[in-house]
Amino acid sequence: MVMYQGLCVLSHPGFSIIDAAALAPGLVTREQWLEWAHTGVWPMAEGMQTPHLPMMVARRMSQGARLAVELALSMMEQHPVDGAVFASRHGELDRSITLLQALAAQRALSPTDFSQSVHNTSAGLASIQGQHSIPMSSLAAGEGSFAAALHEAIGMLADGLQKVLVVAFEGRIPTFSQPWLADEMPPRAVALVLAKGGEWQGCRATTSVPREMDGALSCWRAQLMGLSHFSVFDGRQGWLWQRN
């Protein structure tokens, strides 16, 4: 049982983080991310380099997919993982809206938009571009997408996999959806390589956990700054993860 200021009532299987990284327009180096971690300020940047992706492939991908696949390929180049979990609350929302608008206007559908409008686009492209024939999952669980990804990865480790890559990402929110998603953060991707271990132990809170930011970013900030804990929200309740 892990206790955090008397709030936690249920222990959770732990894990260790072998490596972590993040990518966003204007936030590439560790120094840039550390400045973000201290100030919370996002740079006003648009495009960025994706050296692991062929140019003709990258230009057809959505911004979120480019961030996720570029980061995934970089991490898999450094670490031999046995499985991967991709998590996104919105996935290819921008493409889906574009397709629906084309249908409403009775215009021809873009073959690229149609073929890459599914939620597992990023996982599929990462597998194809990296030639990785490993189990991959794509999850969407609303605000709890990152929490669901952690649970999925922990389950894969319990099933015998040695290292699992978790990639949590979001792309550009289409103009149509912005009135309902005004608090969404800028496009970004966070990647973790998880292994069995007890470095991080989780517990469910009996009272509200402060929701400082997106769960994946909260975890990334804890890694950057060497913090003792981070919190995530699974859509119903908060979970605190504490470093042992």
Sequence and secondary structure as in RCSB ss.txt:
>XXXX:A:sequence
MVMYQGLCVLSHPGFSIIDAAALAPGLVTREQWLEWAHTGVWPMAEGMQTPHLPMMVARRMSQGARLAVELALSM
MEQHPVDGAVFASRHGELDRSITLLQALAAQRALSPTDFSQSVHNTSAGLASIQGQHSIPMSSLAAGEGSFAAAL
HEAIGMLADGLQKVLVVAFEGRIPTFSQPWLADEMPPRAVALVLAKGGEWQGCRATTSVPREMDGALSCWRAQLM
GLSHFSVFDGRQGWLWQRN
>XXXX:A:secstr
   STT EEEEEEEEEEEEEEEEBTTB SHHHHHHHHHH           TTS HHHHTTS HHHHHHHHHHHHH
HHHS  SEEEEE SSTTHHHHHHHHHHHHTT    HHHHHT STTHHHHHHHHHHT  S EEEE  GGGHHHHHH
HHHHHHHHTT SEEEEEEEE    GGGTTT TT   SEEEEEEEEEEEEEEEEEESS     S HHHHHHHHHHH
T SEEEEE SSSEEEEEE 
